[in-house]
Amino acid sequence: MLPTVLLAVDMSVLHLALPKLSADLQPSSAQLLWITDIYGFLVAGFLIPMGVLGDRIGRRRLLLIGTVAFGLVSLLAAYAPTAGALIAARALLGVAGATLMPSTMSLIRNMFHDPAQRTVAISVWMTGFMGGMAIGPLVGGILLEHFWWGSVFMLNVPIMAVLIVAGPLLLPEYRDPAPGRIDLLSAVLCLAAVIAMIYGLKEIAAYGFGPEAVLAFLAGVVLAVVFVRRQRVLANPLLDMNLFRIRKFSASIVTLMLVVLIAPGVGFLIAQYMQLVLGLTPLQAGLWTLPPVMTVVVGFLGAPRLARRYRPGILAAVGLLLAAPGMALLALSGGPGSLAIMVAGQMLFYLGCSPLVVLGIDMVVGAAPPERAGAAAALSETVQEFGGAAGLAIFGSIATAIYRAQVSLPQGIPGAAAEAARDTLGGAVAAAAQLPDQLAAGLLRTARDAFTNGLHVAAFTATVIVLAASALSAVLLRHVPPTSAGEQTEPAADQPEKEEMTSLASNS
């Protein structure tokens, strides 16, 4: 659980630190998005190579190496003197972070062979992630009340120290007894494809279909196609494409990606709304994140029990039908009681999504043979990181586009302050602090209204995505049996899937 805590803390505290970070380093809107996005881009790009590397050199060894690197780079991020330096540090954190998640998930695959036990183990593993999401804003808010923005990255160091001491004593080692050669060209293609597609998508969403953005996205698609074709002809592929022939594997991948699009991107907007629109302190904003986090912990721990009686597809579909109105509630923010409405909407959303997350990850990891657990776990995490990074880009860019289109500045604002106010809400708040009271009030009113409208559009978009994921879960996962039925009692409709799993194991 500790590596998941480490990553969750790093993700959650950054959102709270953005206002102070923006005031100190003064990043542009593009730099601000890269500070949040680059970590997810590089994690997603390196996950598959790192998962295969863990299968080769040992999953525990790679986990401990990545832990040391993550802690050291956190110190670099804490003392970054410029926005560019912080982007570079976040990029290195992404490379180090890519070693952690596939190592832990593949170790769980090898420690728990019983399907019901593995589902419980993954739910506990995900609880560690949400524990980090709860600890991060709380402790990070306290630090931001008394120290500079870089102090939030120091939270990683004590967690790293505990893991370095406990890991060799408690974790078993596992490696593929007959590993193949790692194809470096495939690793480069995977990384380049992910970054190019996300960069193009972000630029298109923020600035329209410009030639640079379209070319970047198309280049990423071409590289992804080349990567897939190369995997099909290699004797030892970086990613075994035959895994996608397993129905519950591919269906879980698709639905997981749709759901994880939402939480990071919308959470990015909510953190700014609480502080820059509602005027909460970082500590107060951190405390208000605790009810949704505790709700999702309940969902994670309850999902394995329900999965013993009900099919995963039904559980996921019903849960997402509960999550959709929760996300729609965010579109009601802006009036009286908006904080309570926002928190209630987040609680519904996280509770409804929790069965899909636990059962989806379990089906992805459990579908692969044990010796390929690292690659399967890496693919699952790649999809989630890709979705999270894309969500940040999509929803952040949607809100930015609405903000810039609707913000109307009062007369009399100096040129530099007006330019900053048109760019981001954080820039408007910083500019208002240097203006006379009446002019500052007018600027804050129009800037906050424009940002709130952007949040509403993002929330409606997210609601549609959740409903689509619910329908897909009901259709694509309808044949997967409850975990109490075991992996050998699937209905006849899934017989081809069983044959594919047997073939994969035999080839391994």
N, C-alpha and C positions, 0 to 999 in steps of 0.2 A: 504493500500500500504506500510506502514512503515515496517512491518515485512519482506516483500519481499526485500525492500531496505537493511535492516539489513543483511539478508543472502547473498545478492548479493555482498555487500561491502566486507564481510568476504571472499567470494570465489575469487573475482577478485584481491584483493590486495596481497593475498598470493603468487600468481605467480610472481608478481614483486619483492617480498621480497626474493625469493629463492636464488639469487646470494649472497646477503649480509648474509642471514641466513646460507647458506652453508659455507661461509668464517668464520663466528663467531662460530657456533656450530659444524662444521665439521661433519655432518651426513654421514653415509655410503649411498650407492645408495638405499639399502633396507629401511633405515630409512627415506630417502628423499621421497620415494614413500609412506611410511606409514604416513608421516606428511601431505601429500596431500590426501591420500586415507581414513584414519581412520575416518575423519569427515563424509564423504559420507556413509561409511559402517554403522556407528551407527545411522545416520539419517534414512537411509533406514530400518534398523532393528527395530527402535522404532516408526516409523511413524504410523503403523497400531494400536499398543497399545495406542499411544497417541491420535489418532483420535477417538478411542472408548472411551477413558477416557474423552475427550472433550464432547462427546455426553452425558456422564454420569454426570459430575460435572459442566458442563457449558463451552461453547467454548470460551467465552470472559475471564472467570476466568483462564482457562488453558493458554490462549494466554498471559495474563499479568504475570502469574507465570513464564512461559518460557522466557519472555522478561527480567525479573530481573535476572534469572539464566544466560542467555546468556551474559548479560553485565558484570556480576561479573567474569565469567569464561574467558571472553576476557582479563581482567586484568591479570589473571594467565598466559595466553598464551603470553602476551606482555613481561612478565618478566621471562619467562622460562629460567633456567640456562643451561640446557642440551637438546640434541635432544630427549632423552627419556621423559623429563618433558614436552616438547612441544607436543609430541605425546599424552601424557596423557591429556593435556589441550585441544587439538583438539578433543579427544574422548568425553570429557565432553561437549564441544561445540556442538558436534553431538547430544547428548542426549537432550540438551536444544533446539537445532534447530528443533528437531522433533516435538516440541509442537506448533511451529509457523505456518507452512504452512497449515496443515489440518484445523487448527482453522480458519484461514482467509478465506480459500476457502469454508468451510462449512457455514460460516456466509454469504458469498455472495450468496450461494444457497438458504438460507432462506430469504434474503433481496430482491432478484430479482426472481420473479416467471415467468415473461414473458420471453420466450426464447430469443427474440431479445435483450431485455434489459440485460439479463444475459450474453449474448455473449459480449456486449459492456463493461459490468462491468469487465469481466475476461480479456478483452484486456487492459483495464486501469490498472487492477491489475498486469498484466504482464509487462506493461510499467514501473510500479514502480520497478520491478525487473531489467529491463534494465537500468533504471535511476541509480540504485545502481551500476550496472556494469560500467556505465560511470563515476560516481562520485568516485568510489573506485580507479581506476588506476590514475585518475587525482590528487586527494588529496593525495592518497598514494604515488604517484611519488614525489610530493612536500615534503612530510614527509621524504621519503627515501633520498632525497637530503641533508637533514639537521639533521636527527635523526637516531637512530638505527632501525634495522628491526622490533623490537617489537612495534614501534609506530603505525604501520598500524592497529594493533588490537584495538588501542584506538579510532578508528573511530566509533566503535560500541556504545560507551558509550553515546554520545549526542543523537543518534537516539533512544537508549533505554529510555533515560530520557523523550523525547517528547512523545513516545508511552505510557509510564506509566501515564503521565498526561492526554493525550487526550483520551486514550482508554476507561476509565470508563465514560467519558462524552459523547462520540460520538458513541460508538459501542453498539448495542443491545445484550442482553444475550439470549442464546438459549440452552436448554438441552432436551434430550429425556424425555418425561413425564413418561415413563415406562421403564427405562433402565434395562438391564439384568446384571447378574454378570460378571465381567471381569475375563476371564480364564487366570490365571498367567502362567500355563504350556504352553498354546498356544503362549503367548508373548515370553517366553524363547525359544521355538522352532523356532519362526519366526526370532528372533535375531541371534540365533546360525546358522540357515540355511543360512542366507544372508552372514554373516561374513565368514563362512567356504567355501562357493562357490566362493566368490570373492577372498579370500586368495589363494585358490587352483588355480584359473584362473590366478592370478597375478604371482604365482610362476612357473606355466607351461609356460606362455608366456616369462618369463625372463630367466628361467634356464632349460627348457625342461620338459619332462614327468618323473620327479623323483618320487620315491615312496611316499614321504611326500606330495608333491603337489597333486598327483592323489588321495591319500587317503582323503586329506582335501576336495577336490572338491566332491568326491563321498559321503563323510559323509554329506556335505551340501545338496546334492540332496536327500539323504535318509531322512534327517530331514525335508526337504521341503515336501516330500511325506507324512510323518507322520503328519505334520502340516495340510495339505489339508484334509487328511482322518479324522483327529480329528474334523475339522470344520464341516464336513458333518454329524457328529453324535451328536454334542453338541446342546442343546436346545437354548443356547445363544452364538453362535459362535463369535469369535473375528473378523472373516471375513466371510461374507455371500457369499458362493461360487455360489449361484444362480445368482448373479450379472453378472457372466461371460456368462450366457445364453442370455443376451441382446446383440444383434449383434453389435450395434454401441459402446457399452461399451468395449467389448473384442477387437474389431478391433482397436479402438482408443488406447487402452493400448499397443497393439503390435507395431503399427507404431510409437507411441511416444517413446517407448523404443529404437527402432532402431535409431531414429534421435538424441535423447539425448546421445547416445553413443559417438557422435562425438565432440560436441563443447568443453566440458571440457578437453578431452584428447588431441585434436589437439591444443586447446588454451594453454595448459601447454607447449607444444613444441614451439609454436610461441613466447611465452613470453621469453623463453630461447634463441631462435634464434635471436630475436631483440637485446637482450642485450649482449649475449656472442659471437654471430657470426657477427652481424652488428655493434656492439659496441655502441648501443644507451644507454643513461642514463635511469634510471627508469622513470623519468619524461617524457622524449621523447617517450619511449615505451608506457607509459600511454596515451599520447596525440594521438598516432597513433591508439589506440583502439577506439577512439571516432567516426570516420566515420562508422565502422560496427555497433556500438551500435545505432547510430542515424538511420541507415538504418532499423534495426529490429524494432525500435519504429514506424517508418512509416508503416511497415508491420503489426504490431500488431493493430494499430489504423485503418488501412484500411481493415483488414480482416472482421470485423463485417458488414461493408457496402456491401462488395462483397458477403458475406454469405447470404444476403437477396435475392440475385438474382440467385446464382449458388449453386449447391450441394456441401457440404463440401468435399466429396470424389474427385470431379473434381478439386476443388481449391487446395486441398492438393497435388494431383498428379502433377498438372501443376507447382505448386510452387517448388516442389522437383526436377522436371526436370530442373528448373532454378538454383537450389542450387548445383546440381551435377557438372556442369562445373566450378562453383565458387570454389568448393573444389579441383577440378583437377588443377586449376591455382596454387595452393600451390606447386605442384610438379615442377613448373618452377622456384622456388626460387633458388638462388645461383649464378645467373648471373647478368648482368647490369639491373638496375631497379627492383631488386627483392623485395624491400620494397613496391614499388607501386603495383606490381603484387600481392603481398601477401595481402595487404589491399583491393584491388579490389576483390580478390577471397573471402575474408571474407564477404565483403558487399553483393556479390551475394548469398553466402551461407545463411547468416542470413535473407536476404529478402525472399528467396525462402522457408525457413523453417517456417517462421512466421505464415502463415495460418494454417498449421498443428498443431502447438503448441497451438494457441488460440482455434481453433475449436475442437481439440482433447480433451483438458482439459474441455471445455464446455460440450461436449458430455458425458464424463465420469461422471462429477458431476451432470449434468441434468438427466441422466438415472436413478439415484438412488432416492428412496423416500426421502422426506426432513428429516425424522428422522434418516436416515442412511447416511446423507450427510457427516458426519465426517469420517465414515469408507470409503466411496467412495473416498472422497478427499485424505485421507491418502493412499489409494491404488494407486491413480494416482501419488502422490508424491513419493511413494515407488518405483514405476516403474522408475520414472525419476531420483531419487537419485541412485537407483541400476544401471541404465544405465550410469549415469554420473561417478559413481565410477568405474564401469567396464570399461568405456572408458578410464579413467585415467590409469587404470591398463594395459589395452590392448595396447593402443597407446604408453604409456610411456615405456612399456616393449618391444614393437616392436622397438622403437627408440634406447633403451638401447642395445638390442641384435645386431642391425645393427652397432651401434657405436663400441661396443666391438669387433665385428668381423672384422671391417674395419680399426680401428685406428692402425697406424703403427708409433711407437715412434722412433725418431732419436737416434743414439748412443750417449752415454755420459750423459744421464739423471740419476740422483741418484735414488736408489731403492725406497725410500718412495715417491718421486715425480712421478716416473714412475707408481707405483701402483695406486696412486690417479688419474693420467691422463688416465689410462686404464679403470677406473671405470666410470667416468662421464665427461662431457664437463666442468662442473664447476670445477671439480678437475684439469683438464688440464689447465684451465685459471689460477687457483691459483698457480699451479706448475710453469707455465711459468713466473709468476711475480718474481720468485726467481732464474731464470736462466739467463745466458748471452744472449745478444740480438739475436745473430744468432741462438743459440739453441732454444730460446723461440719462434722465428718466425717459425722455422720448426715444433715445437710441436703444435703451434696454427693452422698452416695450415692443418696438417693432422687431428687434432681433429675436427676442424670446418667442414672439408669436410666429415668426417665420420658422424657427427651429421646431416648435411644437407641431406645426403643420407637416414638416418633414417627417417627424416621428409618427404622425397619424398615417401618412402614406406608407411608410415602412411597415407599420403594424397590419394594415389591410393586406399588403403583399404577403406578409408572413402567414396570415390566416389562410389565404388561398393555398399556399404551399403545404401547410399542415393538413388541410382537407384532402389534397392530392395524395399525400403520403398515407393517410388513413385508407383511402380506396385501394392503393397499391398493396398495402399490407393484407387487407382482406382477400384480395384476389390471388396474389403471388405466393402467400404463405399459408394458404388454406389447407394444404395437405400435410403440413408438418405436425406430428403428433405431440401431445403433452410430454413433459420430461419423464413422468412416471411410467410411460409406455416403453421407455428405453429406445436406443438407436436401432434395434433390430426388429422392431414391430411396426414399421411404417406401412401404410396402406399400399395396395397394389399400384396405385397411381404413381408412387414414388419409386417403383422398382428400377427404372432406368437410372435414377439418382444413386441407388445403392450399388448398381453395377459400376457406375463411374467412380464411386469412392473405392470400390474393391480394386478397380484397374489402377487408380492412382497409387494405392498402397502397394500393389504388386510391382509397378514400375519403380517405386522408390526402393 
